[in-house]
Amino acid sequence: MSKKGNAERQPTDLNELKKLVNEFVDRYSNVENEISLLKEDQKNLVDEYSDRLDVKTLRQAIRAANIKKKVDHKDTFDTFVDILDNRVGE
């Protein structure tokens, strides 16, 4: 669907368009606020555990585990990682 098609479907009446835009902006702002709150919660969680765990390394491990979950051919992935680990060490 092209962007032009979406623009053609929006209301032409100014009051209707204004209402729709305001609704969108309100909802978008709410999502932005929720994201900010979640980031703050995440920071607090890291702070809470930082004296008991190497949180920086743990976060990298979580990232790697999430990537590995998405891989279809885990044996091939592991082989590639082994090759790259040896290469990076050069």
N, C-alpha and C positions, 0 to 999 in steps of 0.2 A: 504494500500500500504506500503510495507516494505521499510526501508531506503536503503537496498541493491538494490532494484529495481530502486530507484532514482539514485544511483551511477552508475548503469549500463546504464542509459539513458543519462548521461552527455557526452559531446563531448570527444572523445579520442584524437583528434588533439590538440596539445598543444596551438597553436595560437587561436583556436576557444574556448578552455577552458579558456585561459587567458582573452579573450574578455568578455566571459560570467561572469567570476569571477569579473572582473573590473566593469562591468555593475552593478552587484549585490552590490558590495561594495559601489559604488557611490550612488545608490538608498538608501541603508541601512544608509549610512552616512547622506544623506539628511533627512531621517525620524528622525534620532537621533537629528539632528540640529533643526528640527521643534518641536520635543518634548521638547527640552531645551528652545526654544523660548516660547512655550505654558506654561511651568512651570514658566518662568519669568513673563509672562503676568498674570498668576494666582496669583503669589506672589504680584505683583503690585496691582491687584484688591483687595486682602485681605488687603494690607496696606492702600489703599484708603478708605476702609470702616471700618477699625478697630477702628477708633475714634468715629464712630456713631453706630456700632453694635457689639454685642458679637459674633464675627466671628467664634471663636472656637466652641461655642455651635451651631451656625447656620450650620456650616459644618457637625457636628454630626447629626443634624436634617435632613439635605439634604441626608446624608448617610442612615438614617433610612427610609426616604420617598422613596428613590430608592429601598431599600430592600423590602419595603411593596408593591411597584408597581409590583414586580416580583412574589408575593405570589398569588397562585390560590384561596386559601380558607382564605379570609381575616378575617372572624369571628373567625375561629379556631386560626389563627395567633394572633389576638387581645387577645383571651383567654389565649394563651400561654404567651404572653407578660405580661398580668396582673398577671398570676401566678408567672412568673419569677421576676417581679418587687417586689412582696410581699416577695419572697424568698430572693432576694438580700438584702432587707432591714433588714433581720434577723441578 
